[in-house]
């Protein structure tokens, strides 16, 4: 299994082929999904991408601990 700590800065290629959604990405990612699975994955990616962007913006700011 690959090391999940590797962070890629290139987007994956996505194509609709014969009723399936194919995803080709870095590190030899090659996945085919149903349209429903691809749509749910898209929603999850969007949500987590926004969360990660916020984490990056706030990581160098001092924070108060929550007690």
Backbone as CSV, one residue per row, in Angstrom:
resi,resn,N_x,N_y,N_z,CA_x,CA_y,CA_z,C_x,C_y,C_z
1,UNK,0.839,-1.182,0.000,0.000,0.000,0.000,0.880,1.240,0.000
2,UNK,0.404,2.296,-0.640,1.188,3.522,-0.727,1.137,4.303,0.578
3,UNK,2.105,5.175,0.755,2.203,6.025,1.929,1.200,7.168,1.794
4,UNK,0.228,7.264,2.711,-0.799,8.297,2.624,-0.265,9.678,2.969
5,UNK,0.978,9.775,3.444,1.516,11.085,3.773,2.014,11.821,2.526
6,UNK,2.062,11.155,1.392,2.440,11.816,0.143,1.287,12.703,-0.307
7,UNK,1.577,13.964,-0.540,0.553,14.901,-0.986,0.885,15.339,-2.411
8,UNK,-0.047,15.094,-3.323,0.158,15.424,-4.733,-0.439,16.787,-5.042
9,UNK,0.179,17.516,-5.959,-0.331,18.826,-6.330,-0.900,18.855,-7.745
10,UNK,-1.181,17.689,-8.300,-1.789,17.626,-9.620,-3.152,16.939,-9.530
11,UNK,-4.094,17.459,-10.292,-5.439,16.889,-10.288,-5.482,15.594,-11.088
12,UNK,-6.458,14.770,-10.779,-6.661,13.527,-11.519,-7.450,13.799,-12.788
13,UNK,-7.283,12.931,-13.772,-8.076,12.995,-15.001,-9.351,12.188,-14.788
14,UNK,-10.473,12.700,-15.273,-11.761,12.043,-15.092,-12.463,11.979,-16.438
15,UNK,-13.086,10.824,-16.742,-13.808,10.675,-18.004,-15.011,9.752,-17.807
16,UNK,-16.095,10.054,-18.529,-17.255,9.170,-18.571,-17.059,8.212,-19.742
17,UNK,-17.039,6.907,-19.441,-16.795,5.898,-20.476,-17.783,4.749,-20.288
18,UNK,-18.621,4.533,-21.277,-19.573,3.417,-21.269,-20.416,3.368,-19.994
19,UNK,-20.896,4.516,-19.522,-21.774,4.552,-18.361,-21.074,4.492,-17.023
20,UNK,-19.760,4.544,-17.026,-18.980,4.550,-15.783,-18.100,5.801,-15.773
21,UNK,-17.654,6.174,-14.605,-16.745,7.308,-14.462,-15.369,6.764,-14.148
22,UNK,-14.406,7.078,-14.998,-13.037,6.599,-14.811,-12.173,7.717,-14.258
23,UNK,-11.364,7.371,-13.277,-10.467,8.314,-12.623,-9.047,7.801,-12.772
24,UNK,-8.187,8.612,-13.371,-6.772,8.293,-13.509,-5.990,9.400,-12.823
25,UNK,-5.203,9.016,-11.818,-4.494,10.030,-11.053,-3.049,9.672,-10.809
26,UNK,-2.402,10.492,-9.981,-0.996,10.249,-9.663,-0.810,8.932,-8.914
27,UNK,0.395,8.438,-8.954,0.755,7.203,-8.253,-0.055,6.002,-8.749
28,UNK,-0.352,6.007,-10.049,-1.045,4.900,-10.713,-2.462,4.668,-10.225
29,UNK,-3.133,5.700,-9.743,-4.543,5.563,-9.380,-5.320,5.316,-10.663
30,UNK,-6.120,4.270,-10.667,-6.932,3.909,-11.829,-8.207,3.271,-11.298
31,UNK,-9.299,4.051,-11.265,-10.538,3.604,-10.639,-11.697,3.854,-11.587
32,UNK,-12.646,2.932,-11.626,-13.895,3.129,-12.344,-15.030,3.045,-11.327
33,UNK,-15.988,3.971,-11.420,-17.101,4.039,-10.471,-18.420,4.166,-11.212
34,UNK,-19.489,3.786,-10.527,-20.817,4.080,-11.049,-21.022,5.589,-10.966
35,UNK,-21.957,6.126,-11.745,-22.231,7.553,-11.634,-22.632,7.972,-10.212
36,UNK,-23.414,7.160,-9.518,-23.814,7.486,-8.138,-22.611,7.546,-7.201
37,UNK,-21.723,6.566,-7.317,-20.527,6.551,-6.463,-19.622,7.732,-6.786
38,UNK,-19.500,8.071,-8.055,-18.658,9.200,-8.447,-19.231,10.516,-7.925
39,UNK,-20.556,10.654,-7.980,-21.192,11.880,-7.487,-21.002,12.023,-5.978
40,UNK,-21.173,10.951,-5.230,-20.964,10.997,-3.777,-19.502,11.298,-3.455
41,UNK,-18.590,10.686,-4.204,-17.163,10.950,-4.002,-16.852,12.414,-4.288
42,UNK,-17.456,12.962,-5.311,-17.261,14.372,-5.643,-17.714,15.276,-4.503
43,UNK,-18.876,14.976,-3.928,-19.376,15.763,-2.791,-18.419,15.682,-1.606
44,UNK,-17.942,14.490,-1.327,-17.016,14.296,-0.198,-15.692,15.015,-0.439
45,UNK,-15.173,14.921,-1.668,-13.922,15.620,-2.003,-14.071,17.127,-1.838
46,UNK,-15.177,17.668,-2.309,-15.403,19.107,-2.203,-15.459,19.548,-0.747
47,UNK,-16.184,18.817,0.061,-16.311,19.150,1.477,-14.966,19.087,2.200
48,UNK,-14.228,18.037,1.984,-12.945,17.866,2.667,-11.881,18.814,2.119
49,UNK,-11.989,19.188,0.835,-11.054,20.160,0.270,-11.228,21.520,0.941
50,UNK,-12.485,21.919,1.183,-12.729,23.186,1.879,-12.187,23.139,3.305
51,UNK,-12.383,22.007,3.980,-11.878,21.848,5.344,-10.344,21.921,5.366
52,UNK,-9.696,21.259,4.429,-8.227,21.262,4.365,-7.690,22.651,4.055
53,UNK,-8.385,23.390,3.189,-7.950,24.760,2.872,-8.011,25.622,4.130
54,UNK,-9.055,25.481,4.912,-9.167,26.215,6.171,-8.066,25.835,7.149
55,UNK,-7.762,24.545,7.232,-6.681,24.087,8.117,-5.356,24.715,7.713
56,UNK,-5.084,24.792,6.417,-3.832,25.402,5.949,-3.773,26.884,6.292
57,UNK,-4.908,27.581,6.148,-4.927,29.012,6.445,-4.726,29.294,7.929
58,UNK,-5.224,28.410,8.784,-5.190,28.654,10.224,-4.005,28.028,10.946
59,UNK,-3.230,27.206,10.267,-2.210,26.424,10.967,-1.113,27.248,11.634
60,UNK,-0.830,28.442,11.159,0.237,29.245,11.760,-0.280,30.323,12.700
61,UNK,-1.582,30.326,12.948,-2.160,31.306,13.851,-2.241,30.748,15.261
62,UNK,-1.989,31.567,16.271,-2.121,31.076,17.649,-3.594,30.789,17.971
63,UNK,-3.822,29.713,18.655,-5.181,29.323,19.026,-5.278,29.158,20.534
64,UNK,-6.437,29.468,21.064,-6.714,29.198,22.464,-7.215,27.778,22.567
65,UNK,-6.823,27.078,23.621,-7.306,25.726,23.810,-8.768,25.772,24.237
66,UNK,-9.512,24.750,23.851,-10.918,24.661,24.227,-10.997,23.755,25.447
67,UNK,-11.451,24.322,26.550,-11.570,23.540,27.787,-12.974,23.075,28.023
